[in-house]
Amino acid sequence: MSFTSFQRLLYFLLLSQIPSAFAVSISEDCDEWFSDVDDALTEARDIAAYAATRWSGRPIPRPGTLLGDMLGSNGEDDEIVLNTAAHWFQEAVTAADSPNTLIHCKDTHLKPIGTTGRFVDNGNQVATGQTGNACGGKLRGFQYDDNNPNTGITTKIILLCSDSDNGALKAYKAGQINDWNQSGNLAKVAGPKATTGLGINYFASSLSYMILHELMHAADNRQFPAQLPGGMKEAYGYQAIVGLPPSDKQSNADSYALLGCGEYSRIHWQAAMTVLTAVPSGWFMARYYWASSFCRVADPPDRPEPPTTSGLKLLLERESQQSLHAGLPEIDDAPLDRDPAPGRPWFKRSLQGTVLRSRKYQAI
């Protein structure tokens, strides 16, 4: 049985929620923030997996300028850049699933080498340019490799700083990006008329975004270095990224972090399970798109017909329609000038003996 890109995407939405056999380790020094770090790590992985799958055999073009702005593509449907992005997002998923990736929330294990701005972890030198402690009261976070000469194993270390208000674990805002896919109007806070004026930089306060940024470094810190190919330091935020040459954009971790968050926020499915009933209303209707950094509401009529292939019917046969929809709340599309309430419920059910955590999706 062959599968269309629609079906592959559906399988991602369902199966990506199954916990991986391996996962990033979270250090004991994260105890104070463990729940939020764990949730944000899960969402950062979801964002990367969604982007990688979304751009594999993409069925339709989309409006906006985000791909060009962040990666220097020739339009939003540049296959070469789309394939490059899909590859590196998949590498970020691999880093998130690896038992050799470790998240620290304090820098006390890093010992300074005098006042050189370098620190030591198990014999590995780490350069942060700070004095006193590795985060230095200035950094949000960073990534480095811990190479063990005895085992030959390299551990990818992600350090989320917590030593000052600049640190990731003091600067992040509660809630997840997926909250916007369940309620609220993202254009109210990230659109061209929003009083915040932040545009896509609105995501910069999300811990999921911060972890995704570091996962890009962990995927390959030679591809995503602290110093870009053109000689500049890595860039943070839309305004700093958009002016870079394409080669620098595609080697810049924050380009991918913002791009991934922007794509993920476009999900607008009635529910992952609604697709299985092949209901045309609302299927595959993009809720948002991004143009010149700002979030804009998509035109509802601009959508293709829903698929009605045997693959969807096969999944539908596994559970009754009643059980698929049990407990799913109605979508709240009322325009809100505030964030949606964090902590929306996840709905658990079983599919052939495996537990799924099925979020309520609202289209792509």
N, C-alpha and C positions, 0 to 999 in steps of 0.2 A: 504494500500500500504506500503510495507516495503522498507527501505532505506539502501543502502550500505554505508560503511564509506566514499567512494568517494562522494556520494551525500550529506552526512551530512557535509562534509568539504566544498562542494560547497555552501550549504545553509549558512554556517558560513561566507564565503567570501562575499556573497551578503548581508545577513541580519545583520551582525555585524556592518555594516556601518549606520544602522538606529539609530539615536540618542536615548539614553535611556530616559525613563520617569524620572529617577532620575540621578543625576550626582554629582561628587565631587564639593564642593563649592571652589571658588578661592577668597581669601581675597582681600580687597581693597588695601592692601599694595603691591599687585602684579601688580598694574596698569602699571608700567613701562615695565613689561615683559609679560603682560597678553596674547598677541597673541601667543608668543612662548610657554608659559606654557600651554595654552589651547591646542595647536597643539600637544605638547609633551605628555600631559596627554592622549589625544585621541589615540596617537600611542602606548603609554605604555599599555593602555587597550587592543588595538588591538593585541599587541604582546602576552599578557597573554591569551586572548581569542583564538588566533590562536594556541598557544601551547597546551592549554587544549583540543581543538577540534582535533588537529592534532594527538594527542596520544590516542584518543578514537577510538579503533578498527583500529589501524594502518594497512594498507593493505600490505605494503612491507617493507623489511629491508632497512636500508640506511648505507652508508659507514661512516667512521670517528670514532672519539673517544670522542666526546663532552659530551655525556651523562655520560660516565664513568668518564671522567675527572672532571666534575662539580658535579655529584651526587653519584659517587662511585658505579655505576651499574655493573652488571656482563654482559658486552657487551652492544651494542646499542639497543637491543631488549628485555631487561630485563623487563618483564611485571609488576612485583611488583614495580620497580622504576618508570616505565612509568606511572602507575596508581597513584603513590604518587605524581609525578610531575604534572600530569593532575589535580589532586585534588587541589593542592596549587595554581596552576595558575588560576584555577576557583575561588578560594577564593580571589585572587588578583583582578579579574574582579568584584567580589561582592563589594570589598572595593572601586573600582573605580566608581561603580554605586551607591554608598551609599550617601544619603544626609547628613550623619553623618561623612563624611570625609571632611576635610578642609585643603587647602594648604595656608600657609603663605610664604611670600618672604622676610620678615624682622623679626628680633627677638626682636623688641622694646616692644612687649607686655609681654615679659618674664622678671620679675624683680629679680635681684640677691638676694640671702640670704647671705649677707656678702661676704666672699671670700671662701666659701665652695665648689664652683663649682656646686651649686644647684640653681635653679631658680623657680619662682612661676608663675603659670597661673591659675587664678580662684581657688586658694587654692590648686592646684595640684603641687606637687614638681617634677621638671624635672632636672635630673642630666646629665650634659654634660661634666663636668670636666674642664670647661673653667672659666676664671675670666674676670670681666668687663662686657662682654655681652655673651649671650648663645652660639653664634657661635664662639666667641673668635678669629676671624681672622684665624682660622685653619680648621674648619669643613666645609664639603661640604653640609651637610644637616643631618637631623635626624627626627625621628618619635616618638611621645609620645601620651598618652591617656589623654584626658580632661574629667574627670568624674564629672558630675554635680549632686550633692547630692539632689538638689531640684526636678529635673525632672527624675533622674535615667538614663539619657541618656549619653552615652559615645561617645564623638567626637574623631575620629582619626585625629590627627594633623600631617601634613607633613610640615616640615619647610625646605625650600630651601634657604640656606644661601646666602647673597649678601653683606656681610660686608667686604670682601677682595677678592683678586684674587683666593683664594682657594675655595670660595663659589661656589655652583652649578651655580648660575645665573651670575657669572663672568667667570667661567671656561668652560662653554659649548660651543660647536661649532654649528653654524647654520646648518639647514638642518635636514632631517629625515632619519632613516634607510631605509624606504621604497623607498627613492630616488635610492638606489642601485638596487631595483627591477625594475626600469624603464630605467636605463641607466648606463653605466660604467662597470668596471670590479673590483669587490671587492678584488679579489686576487692580484691586482696590489698594493694595500695599506695594505692588511692584510695577504698576502700569505708568504710562506717561503723565497721568494726572494725579498720581499718588503724592501725598504730602511728604512721604519719606524721601522721594527722589532717588531711591537706591537702585531701582530696576533689578536686574538679576543679582546684583550684589546683596540683595535682601537675604540670600541664602548663606551669606558669609557668617551669620550668627548661628547657623545650624551645626551641631556637633557631627551630624552625618556627613555634611560637606567637608568639615575639617578632617575627619578620618578618611574620607575618599581621597582628599588631596595627598595624605600621607601614604595611602595604599598605592597611588600612582608611583610615588618614589620607591616604595617597597617592591613594586612590580619589576622595576629596573631603574636603579638610581644612576645608571649611565645614560639611559634614554631620557630620564627626567632629572637632570643634575641641578645643583644649586646655582651654577653658572651656565647660562644658555650658550648655544653654539656661536652666537654673534658677539659674545663677550660680556653681555649684560647679566646682572643677577636675575634670578627667576622673578617673574612678575606676578603680582596678586591683584585681583579685581578687574572688572571689565575695562575700565579706562586705561589701565596700564597694559593690558593684554592686546586690546584691539589695534594698537599702533605698531605692534611687533611684526617683523617679517614672518612669512609662513613657516620657515624652518624653526624659528624660535618659538612660535606658537605651538607647534607640534612636539616640542621638547619641554613644554612648560606644564608642570603638574596642575597648576590652578586652572589652566585652560580646560583640561579634562574634567576637573571637579565642578566647575560652573556649567560646562556643557552637559555633563551627566545629570546634574540637578535640574537644569532647564528642561531636558527631555523627559525626565521622570515626572516632573510636575505637570506634564501634558496628558498623563493618563486620565482618561475620562470614560471608563466603562461603567455601565449600570451595575454590573458585578461580574467577576470572573465567571461565575456560574450562569449568568444570564446569556452569555454567548452560546452555551450548550443548548439552549432552547431555540436558537436561531431566530430570536425576536428582532426584527429590523429596527424598531424604534430605539434610537440612541446608540446603536452598535457602531463602533469605530468612528465616533464623532469626536474630533479633537476639541478640547475645551479651551486651550490656550495656545498661543505661539509667541515667539520672542523676536522682536525686531528692534535693532539699534539699542539693545540691552533691556528694553521695556517689555513687560508682559501685556499681551493684548488678547481679547476674547475672540475666539475663532467664529467664523460664520457657520451656524448649525447646518444649513443645507449642503455644505461642502463635504460630502462623504460618499464612499462607494456602497454598493449593495453588500449585505452580509453574506458570508459563505454558508453553504448548506451541504457540505461534503460529508462523506461517510466517516471521516475521522472525528468530526464533532459528534455525530450520532453515536459513535462507538463509546466516547466518553460519557455521553448522556445516559447510555444504557447501564452504566456502572452504578448509578444511584438514581432514585426516583426524583422527579422534579420537586416534590414536596420537601424531601430531605435537603436538597441542594439550596433551597431558598429559606429554609427554616431559620428564623432569628435575624435575617438581614434587615436592617432599618431602611427607611426611605431616604433617598438622597436629599440633602438640604442645599438647594441652589440659591437660597436667598443671599443677596449681596451683603457681605459683612465688611465693616471697616476695621475689624480686629482679626487676630489669628483665630483659627478654629480651635476648639478646646482640645488640648493634648490628651493622650491616653484613650483614644477611641478603641472600642473592643475589637479583638481579633476573633474570628469565628473558626472553631476547630471541628473537624469532622474526619472520618476515616475514608480512605480510598484504597481498596485492596490491601488492607492491613497497615497502611502507612498513615501517619498523622500529618495533616496539612494545616498550616496556619493561613487561612485564605482571607486576605484583606478584601475589602470592598473596592473594586476598581471601577473607574468611570470613563474610559476610552483612550486611544492614543493619538 
